[in-house]
Amino acid sequence: MTNEIVLYTNPRSRGRIAHWMLEEVDAPYRTEFIELGAGTRTPEFLAINPMGKVPTLVHGAEVVTEAAAICAYLADTFPEAGLAPRPGERAAYYRWLFFAAGPLESSVTNRALGFTPPEERQGMVGYGSFEAVMDTIERALEAGPFVAGDRFTAADVYFGSQVGWGLMFGSIEARPAFKEYWGRLASRPALARANAANDAAMAAEAS
């Protein structure tokens, strides 16, 4: 039995979120860059994650999928990194981590696909409307320097990735609160290290 951490990922995927989180906790890990499509459908990978999705984190005998879950798992597994609030102070942390994984990502994805729920059916989709989600995250980000309060946490890794990508690709509105928030995160050394590794993998993939 080994406690080795292995991240299965692709530089063109949400695996960048998990990669950033691994750099933030500063624990030894190994990265397995795999091809999207054929690489995620091999019998060996499907035995680890039957959904054939990246990121997938293997930590010894444990398997964690879904980028938000990986962020929460690593924050709890490596408490010395200080990326999760104390147990009695986690309300905002859980709220916004899972809001980003649910309503925020769903609303952005549906809008990119050209789907707008009819007003009378907005209660069925979990996020109501894209506009309501944008207004909600704006209020959350105006309340403090980070999404769960005064301190950077794992929630910012996931939530911040959604905001950063949204601003980059134009899939969310470039409101001042969003740009100011992302500006506080974009210079983090852990993010720079993860981006460098992923950019190098993309270059190797293209060569």
C-alpha positions, 0 to 999 in steps of 0.5 A: 500500500502506498500513499502516493498521490497521482493526478490523472489530467489533461491540460485542456480540462478542469484538471487544471483546477486540481493541479492548482490545488495540489500546488497550493497544499504543497504535497508530493504528487505525480501527474499523469497527462492523458489524452482526452477521448481515447486516453480516458476510455482505456480499460485501465483508466475506466477501472479507476473512473468509470465515467472516463473523466479527468481530473481523477485523483488517486491517493493510495487506495482512495479515488476522488473525482470531480474538481470541487471534491478534489479541492475539498479532499486535499484541503482536509487531507493536508490541514497544515496548508490552511486551505479549509476554515476550522470546522465551526467556521465553514458555512460560507466555505461550503456554500460557495464551493458547492454553489460554484460547482452547481449553479454557477457552472450549470448556468454558464454551461447552459448559456454557452450551449444556447439554452435559456430556461423559460421563466416559468420553468426556472425553478427546475434547473437549480440556478433560476437564471444566468442573471440571478447567478451573476448577481449572486456571485457579485454580492458574494465577492463584494463582501470580502477579499475572498469568497469565504471571508478574509482568508484564501481557501480551497473554495477560492481555487474552485470558485476562482477558476470558474470566474477566471475562465469565465472572464478569459472566454467571455462566458461571464460578465466582466463586472468590476467585482469579478475582475478585482477578485480574479486579480487577487488570485491570478498572481498566486505562485501555486497557480503559476506553477500549475499553469507552467506544467500544463502549458508545457504539456500542451506544447508537448501534445501539439509537437 
